[in-house]
Amino acid sequence: MSFKSAVITFPGSNCDRDALSYLRDLTYGEVFNIWHEETSLPKVDLVILPGGFSFGDGGGASGDGDEGDGGTNGGTGGEGGCEGGGGANGL
């Protein structure tokens, strides 16, 4: 399968780089990384908008959200197995 795809990247996007890598490996097509401020898209067959961390989401980027402290305890990051203390995209 070969088609063109794009991944839209926002500040704080989570897994946008993973999406780019997977698309390149799985589709064998052209993959565009598009910054959110771009005003146009190239002609593509698929557009992906990765998720991100939300302000005040309870667990935050490093907490698991179970302790009720807004994630300030440096939790495990939930069931996904992420280590605590990290930020989105290394920010």
N, C-alpha and C positions, 0 to 999 in steps of 0.2 A: 504494500500500500504506500503510495507516495502522494502527499498533498502539502499545501502550504498552511502554516499555522502561526499564530502570534500569542505571546504571553504579555499581558499588560502588567507593568511593575509600578507599584505605589511605594512611597516611603513606609517602611514597616511591613511590607508584604512578607508573607511566610510561604516558603517553598516555591517561589517563582523560579529560582535557579534549578531546583529539582525538576520542575515542569519543563523547562527548556531542555534539559538533558534527556529526560524521558522521551519527549517529542522527537528529538533528533535521533535517538536510538530506535524508536518504535516505528516512526513514519518514513524514515529515509527521505524526508522532504525538507524544504526550506523552512526554517523556524526564525521568526523575528522576535526580538526583545524590544517591546515598545514602552517607553517612559510615559507615565500617565498624563503628562502635559502636552504630548503630541496632539496635533489637531487633525491628523488624518491617519488612516490605516492603509497598508498595502493590501492588494486583493488577496485574501486568504480564505481557506475553507473552514477554519476553526479559530476561535478566539477564547483564550483562557484568562479568567480573572482570579488569581490565587487569593486565598484568605489572608488574614493578618490578625494582629493583636488589637483588641479594642480597648480604649481607655476605660478603666473602671470595670474590667471584665471579671473581677473577683480574683481569679488565679494569677492574672497578669502573665508576663513573659516567663517568670521563673517559679511561681507558686502553683500548687495543685488545687487551690481554692477550697480545700476541705477544712482548713483551720480557722476560717472566718476572720483572718487578719489582712485580707486583701493581697495575699501572696507575699507579704514582706518577710516571711520566715524562710524563703529560699527553698521551697518545696521541690518535689521531684519533677514537676511539669505535667502531672497527670499520668494516665495510663499509657501515653505514647512513648514513655521511656526517655524523654528529653531530660538532660541534666539541668539542675537549677542554676540561676545566676546569669544565664545568657540572654541576649536580646535578639530581636528579629534582624536578620541579615547582618549580624555583627555590629549593629549600630550601638 
